[in-house]
Amino acid sequence: KLCILRAMTLHLISPARGLRRLPLTRRNVLSRVRTFCAAREQMEFDVVIVGAGPAGLGAAIRLKQRDPDVNVCVVEKGAEVGAHILSGNVFEPRALRELFPGFLTKDGADEVFHTKVTNDHFYWLPNEKRAVKVPNLLLPAEMHNEGNYILSLGVLCRWLANQAEELGVEIYPGFAADQPVFGEDGSVVGIQTADVGIGVDGKKKDTYEPGMQLLGKQVVLAEGCRGSLSEAIMEKYNLREGVSPQAYGLGIKEVWEVNSPHHKAGTVVHSVGWPMAGIMGKNYGGSFIYHMAPNLVHIGLVVGLDYQNPYLSPYQEFQRFKHHPRIAALLEGGNCVSYGARCLNEGGVQAIPKVTFPGGMIVGCSAGFLNVPKIKGSHTALKSGMIAADTISDSKAQWEDSPGQELSSYRSNLEKSWLWDELVKTRNCKPAFKWGLLPGMAYSGASLLVTRGKEPWTFKWTKKDSECTGKAKDHKPIVYPKPDGKLSFDLLENLSRSNVNHEHDQPAHLKVKPEKHAVPVSVSLSEYDGPEGRFCPAKVYEYVNDAEGNPRLQINAQNCVHCKCCSIKTPQEFIRWTVPEGGGGPQYTAM
C-alpha cells in the first residue's frame, strides 16, 4: 500500500500547468514500481530523461514516435515544466519541423508561434549615445532570422510537454535529480531524486522523505548548460579529455510590457559594442531586443565569462545599457514584468565532450551545442535529443536486456547531421574575439562569408573562464550609475520579478568545495576583491564579518535563480552547484 501511495503521489505532486496525466490505473502504477524499502523506493523505466527542456522533451517525443511501447520518464527540477527555462528567444523551427512536420496545425500552437520575424537589425554601439546600423547585406546567413519565431521558450516547452504526454511520456516536475545511480559494473543505471525534509542544520524534519531511484536501461542527461549531474558524469568518466574547456556567457534578461510607437511585433535587434567593449575591446558580449506581439519586449545582455576585470558586473552593465537613447525610447513608460538570468555555452565544437558513457548519453546544452554566431541553441538542443532517441531506438536489441550499455553510435550520428555541420562551420568565430571586437567581427565575417568555415585550422584554448579573471590590483573599480527605478532597477527589486522561491529550512544547495574551503577569503577576497559579489545576478554572495571581525563568505542560497555562473566564474571554481529540493528556484512563466 505504501508503494502504491508513493507512486500515486509521484503522479499528483506539482503537476505541470495544463499538462495531462496518465490515468492512475493499477497497471500504470504497479508496472512502474520495482521495490520499496526503508531507504529508497525504486521505479523502473526503459529510458529516464533528466530535464524537460527542448532536448529532453525532443528525445522523449521521438522515442515514443519510434516505439509506442517504450517506457519513458522525464524528471524536471522546476515546479512545473518551463519554470526554470530562460532564453532570448528567436526560435529556428528546423528541428521542430522534422519532429512534427505540421506543428503549426497542432492544438495550442497558435499560443506559442504567434510572432514571426518580420524585421531584422544589427547595430554597433560605439558609445552611450550613438548607434550605427550594419547593412544586412554584410551579415552572414547565420545572423539572418527570416522564417524564425519570437517566442517564450518556457511556453514552447510546456507545449512540447503536452505533445509528449499525449504520446504516453510520463513527466514528473518538481523532482530534482540529485545524483546518478550506478550498477555493480560502474555503469549508470538510473538517477536518484533529492531527499526532502532535511533542515538547514542537516537533521531530518517530520516531513522527511528519502529521494526515489528512477532506474532506466538508458539515462539521457538534458539538464541544460552546466547541469550538475552532467558535470559529475563528465568528471567520473573523464569525458572532457582532449577537448578545450567549455566557454560560457551569462545572459541577463527582462520582459517588458510597453506602449510605444517604436514597438513593432516581429522585429529582431542585436547589438555589439557599448557598454561591453570599445572597437578593440576584449570584453565579449552583445544585446538582444525582440518585439513580441501584442506589446512585449524581450530584452537582454549576454556577457562572455572570460572577461578580465573582477569589478565588472554583468547585471549593472545591462542596467546601464537600457539608458542608451535608442533603447530608452522603446522602454519609457513601460512596465518590467519579469527578470531572470542563465548561463549559456559558447565553446562550440572544440569544447564538446565525449557525449556517451556506460548507461547513457548527454544532449542539448549539457553537452554544449549552441551555435554562437546564430545566438541560438534551442534548435540544436532539440535536434540532439532527437538524434539520441533515434540512436536508442535503433540500438534496442543492445540495451533491452542489458542495462548500462554505452551507445557510442550517438556521436557518429551527431557528426552526420546538420547540427554538426553548423558547429563545424562556426567553430572559429567566438575564439577570434580574443583579439578584440573589430578583429573578431572581421575574422568571423570572413570565415562565414568567404571560407564558409572551411579554414584548415581550428582555434583552441586551455584556460577556463575562472582563470581569465585578473587580479584586483591590476584593474580599476567600475562605478555604475544608481538605478532610476524606471528603466534601471536595484538588483533585489528586480529579483522579485523572477518569483524565486526556495524552502528556507534546508541545507544550502550552493556549497564551497571541501578541498577549497579557504579559497573564498584567502584567494577570492584577498586577490580578486570578491568578484562573486558582482557577477552573481541574484545577490547570493557577500562577505560579512564574523563575531571576531574576520571576513567570511555568506551564501544567500534562497536568492539563487539557477544560472550556474558561480560554479564557472569563482576563482578556482570553488563553488559546487547542487540541486535544492525539487520545485525550488525561479518560477518563470514566459521567459
TADALIN-V429315 format. One record per pair of residues at least 24 apart in sequence whose C-alpha atoms are under 8 Angstrom apart, sorted by the first residue. I is the first residue (numbers start at 1). J is the second residue. Records with the same first field share a line. If there is no record, write none. Layout:
BEGIN
I=J ; J
END
This chain:
BEGIN
3=33 ; 35 ; 36 ; 41
4=29 ; 30 ; 33
7=32 ; 33
10=172
11=172
13=174
14=79 ; 80 ; 172 ; 173 ; 174 ; 583
15=79 ; 80 ; 172 ; 173
16=79 ; 80 ; 81 ; 158 ; 173
17=80 ; 81 ; 158
18=158 ; 162
19=158 ; 161 ; 162 ; 165
20=162 ; 165 ; 166
21=165 ; 170
22=165 ; 168 ; 170
39=210
40=210 ; 211 ; 212 ; 213
41=211 ; 212 ; 213
42=212 ; 213 ; 214 ; 215
43=212 ; 213 ; 214 ; 215
44=214 ; 215 ; 216
45=71 ; 72 ; 73 ; 214 ; 215 ; 216 ; 217
46=70 ; 71 ; 72 ; 215 ; 216 ; 217 ; 218 ; 400
47=71 ; 72 ; 73 ; 216 ; 217 ; 218 ; 219 ; 220
48=72 ; 73 ; 74 ; 75 ; 190 ; 191 ; 214 ; 215 ; 216 ; 217 ; 218 ; 219 ; 220
49=73 ; 74 ; 75 ; 219 ; 220 ; 221 ; 222
50=74 ; 75 ; 76 ; 177 ; 219 ; 220 ; 221 ; 222 ; 223
51=75 ; 76 ; 77 ; 221 ; 222 ; 223 ; 224
52=76 ; 81 ; 82 ; 157 ; 161 ; 222 ; 223
53=81 ; 82 ; 85 ; 157 ; 222 ; 223 ; 224
54=157 ; 160 ; 364 ; 378 ; 379 ; 381 ; 382 ; 385
55=222 ; 363 ; 364 ; 378 ; 381 ; 382 ; 383 ; 384 ; 385 ; 386
56=220 ; 221 ; 222 ; 223 ; 363 ; 364 ; 382 ; 385
57=157 ; 160 ; 161 ; 164 ; 382 ; 385
58=99 ; 160 ; 382 ; 383 ; 385 ; 386
59=382 ; 384 ; 385 ; 386 ; 387 ; 388 ; 389
60=164 ; 169 ; 385 ; 389
61=163 ; 164 ; 167 ; 169
62=99 ; 386 ; 389 ; 390
63=389 ; 390 ; 392 ; 393
64=167 ; 168 ; 169
65=167
66=390 ; 393
67=393
68=167 ; 168
71=169
72=168 ; 169 ; 170
73=169 ; 170 ; 171 ; 172
74=169 ; 170 ; 171 ; 172
75=171 ; 172 ; 173 ; 174 ; 175 ; 176 ; 177
76=171 ; 172 ; 173 ; 174 ; 175 ; 176 ; 177
77=173 ; 174 ; 175 ; 176 ; 177 ; 582 ; 583 ; 584
78=173 ; 174 ; 175 ; 176 ; 582 ; 583 ; 584 ; 585 ; 587
79=173 ; 174 ; 175 ; 582 ; 583 ; 584 ; 587
80=173 ; 174 ; 583
81=154 ; 157 ; 158 ; 161 ; 173
82=153 ; 154 ; 155 ; 157 ; 158 ; 588 ; 589 ; 590
83=154 ; 586 ; 587 ; 588 ; 589
84=154 ; 562 ; 585 ; 586 ; 587 ; 588
85=153 ; 154 ; 588 ; 591
86=153 ; 154 ; 340 ; 341 ; 342 ; 588 ; 591
87=152 ; 153 ; 342 ; 591
88=152 ; 153 ; 253 ; 288 ; 290 ; 298 ; 299 ; 300 ; 591
89=150 ; 151 ; 152 ; 153 ; 290 ; 298 ; 376
90=145 ; 148 ; 149 ; 150 ; 151 ; 290 ; 376
91=148 ; 149 ; 150 ; 151 ; 376 ; 378 ; 379
92=145 ; 147 ; 148 ; 149 ; 376 ; 378 ; 379
93=148 ; 149 ; 379
94=379
95=379 ; 380 ; 382 ; 383
96=379 ; 382 ; 383
99=386
108=159
109=159
112=151 ; 152 ; 155 ; 156 ; 159
113=149 ; 150 ; 151
114=149 ; 150 ; 151 ; 293
115=149 ; 150 ; 151 ; 265 ; 266 ; 292 ; 293
116=147 ; 148 ; 149 ; 150 ; 266
117=145 ; 146 ; 147 ; 148 ; 149 ; 150 ; 266 ; 267 ; 268
118=146 ; 265 ; 266 ; 267 ; 268
119=266 ; 267 ; 268
120=144 ; 145 ; 146 ; 267 ; 268 ; 269
121=267 ; 268 ; 269 ; 270
122=269 ; 270 ; 271
123=269 ; 270 ; 271 ; 272
124=271 ; 272 ; 273 ; 274
125=271 ; 272 ; 273 ; 274 ; 275
126=273 ; 274 ; 278 ; 279
127=273 ; 274 ; 275 ; 278
128=274 ; 275 ; 321 ; 323 ; 324 ; 325
129=324 ; 325 ; 326
131=326
139=445
140=445 ; 448 ; 449
142=373 ; 374
143=373 ; 374
149=266
150=266 ; 290 ; 291 ; 292
151=292
152=590 ; 591
153=590 ; 591
154=588 ; 589 ; 590 ; 591
155=589 ; 590 ; 591
173=582 ; 583
174=582 ; 583 ; 584
175=581 ; 582 ; 583
176=579 ; 580 ; 581 ; 582 ; 583
177=229 ; 579
178=229 ; 578 ; 579
179=229
180=229
181=213 ; 215
183=404
186=358
187=357 ; 358 ; 359 ; 404 ; 405
188=219 ; 357 ; 358 ; 359 ; 360 ; 404
189=215 ; 216 ; 217 ; 218 ; 219 ; 359 ; 403 ; 404
190=214 ; 215 ; 216 ; 217 ; 218 ; 219
191=215 ; 219
194=579 ; 580 ; 581 ; 582
195=581
196=581 ; 582
197=506
198=505 ; 506 ; 507
199=505 ; 506 ; 507
200=504 ; 505 ; 506 ; 507 ; 508
201=506 ; 507
202=506 ; 507
216=403
217=359 ; 399 ; 400 ; 402 ; 403 ; 404 ; 405
218=359 ; 360 ; 361 ; 392 ; 399 ; 403 ; 404 ; 405
219=359 ; 360 ; 361
220=360 ; 361 ; 362 ; 363
221=360 ; 361 ; 362 ; 363 ; 366
222=362 ; 363 ; 364 ; 365 ; 366
223=364 ; 365 ; 366
224=364 ; 365 ; 366
225=343 ; 344 ; 345 ; 365 ; 366 ; 367 ; 368 ; 564
226=343 ; 365 ; 366 ; 564
227=366
228=577 ; 578 ; 579
230=362 ; 366
234=353
237=357
239=353 ; 354 ; 355
240=352 ; 353 ; 354
241=353
243=350 ; 351 ; 352 ; 353
244=347 ; 350 ; 351 ; 460 ; 461 ; 462
245=347 ; 351 ; 461 ; 462 ; 463 ; 464
246=345 ; 346 ; 347 ; 351 ; 352 ; 368 ; 464
247=305 ; 306 ; 345 ; 346 ; 347 ; 351 ; 464 ; 465
248=304 ; 305 ; 306 ; 343 ; 344 ; 345 ; 346 ; 347 ; 465 ; 568
249=285 ; 302 ; 303 ; 304 ; 305 ; 343 ; 344 ; 345 ; 346
250=302 ; 303 ; 304 ; 305 ; 314 ; 341 ; 342 ; 343 ; 344 ; 563 ; 565
251=300 ; 301 ; 302 ; 303 ; 341 ; 342 ; 343 ; 344
252=300 ; 301 ; 302 ; 314 ; 315 ; 318 ; 339 ; 340 ; 341 ; 342 ; 537
253=298 ; 299 ; 300 ; 301 ; 339 ; 340 ; 341
254=298 ; 299 ; 300 ; 336 ; 337 ; 338 ; 339 ; 340
255=296 ; 297 ; 298 ; 299 ; 336 ; 337 ; 338 ; 339 ; 591
256=296 ; 297 ; 298 ; 299 ; 331 ; 334 ; 335 ; 336 ; 337 ; 338
257=295 ; 296 ; 297 ; 334 ; 335 ; 336 ; 337
258=295 ; 296 ; 297 ; 330 ; 331 ; 332 ; 333 ; 334 ; 335
259=295 ; 333 ; 334
260=329 ; 330 ; 331 ; 332 ; 333 ; 334
261=330
262=329 ; 330
263=291 ; 295 ; 297 ; 330
264=291 ; 292
265=291 ; 292 ; 293 ; 294 ; 295
266=290 ; 291 ; 292 ; 293
267=291 ; 292
273=437
274=321
275=317 ; 320 ; 321
276=303 ; 317
277=437
278=437
279=436 ; 437 ; 438
280=435 ; 436 ; 437 ; 438 ; 439
281=436 ; 437
282=307 ; 433 ; 434 ; 435 ; 436 ; 437
283=307 ; 308 ; 436
284=433 ; 437
305=465 ; 466 ; 569
306=464 ; 465 ; 466 ; 468 ; 469
307=465 ; 468 ; 469
308=468 ; 469 ; 470
309=469 ; 470 ; 471 ; 472 ; 475 ; 476
310=469 ; 470 ; 471 ; 472 ; 475 ; 528 ; 529 ; 530 ; 531
311=472 ; 475 ; 476 ; 477 ; 478 ; 531 ; 534
312=477 ; 478 ; 531 ; 534 ; 535
313=534 ; 535
314=534 ; 535 ; 537
315=491 ; 535 ; 536 ; 537
316=480
319=483 ; 487 ; 488 ; 489
320=480 ; 481 ; 488
322=487 ; 488
323=487 ; 488
328=487
331=487
332=486 ; 487
333=486
337=497
338=494 ; 497 ; 498 ; 588 ; 591
339=494 ; 495 ; 497 ; 498
340=495 ; 497 ; 498 ; 561 ; 586 ; 588 ; 591
341=537 ; 561 ; 562 ; 563
342=561 ; 562 ; 563 ; 564 ; 565
343=563 ; 564 ; 565
344=370
345=369 ; 370
346=370 ; 371 ; 372 ; 430
347=430
348=372 ; 423 ; 426 ; 427
349=420 ; 423 ; 424 ; 427
350=427 ; 460
354=411
355=410 ; 411
356=406 ; 407 ; 408 ; 410 ; 411
357=406 ; 407
358=404 ; 405 ; 406 ; 407
359=403 ; 404 ; 405 ; 406 ; 407
360=404 ; 405 ; 406 ; 407
361=388 ; 406 ; 407 ; 410
363=388
369=423
370=423
371=422 ; 423 ; 426
372=426 ; 429 ; 430
373=426 ; 429 ; 430
380=419
383=419
384=414 ; 419
387=413 ; 414
424=453
425=452 ; 453 ; 454
426=453
427=453 ; 458 ; 459
428=453 ; 458 ; 459
431=459 ; 460
432=459
465=568 ; 569
466=568 ; 569 ; 570 ; 571 ; 572 ; 573
467=571 ; 572
469=571
470=528
471=527 ; 528
472=527 ; 528 ; 529
473=527 ; 528
491=537 ; 538 ; 539
492=538 ; 539
495=538 ; 559
498=561 ; 586 ; 587 ; 588
499=586 ; 587 ; 588
500=558 ; 559 ; 560 ; 561 ; 584 ; 585 ; 586 ; 587
501=558 ; 559 ; 584 ; 585 ; 586 ; 587
502=558 ; 559 ; 580 ; 581 ; 583 ; 584 ; 585
503=558 ; 581 ; 584
504=558
506=581
508=555 ; 557 ; 558 ; 580
509=557 ; 577 ; 578 ; 579 ; 580
510=555 ; 557 ; 575 ; 576 ; 577 ; 578
511=575 ; 576 ; 577 ; 578
512=574 ; 575 ; 576
513=574 ; 575 ; 576
516=574
517=574
519=571 ; 572 ; 574
520=552 ; 553 ; 574
521=551 ; 552 ; 553
523=571
524=570 ; 571
531=570
532=566 ; 569 ; 570
535=565
536=565 ; 566
558=585
560=585 ; 586
561=585 ; 586
562=586
END
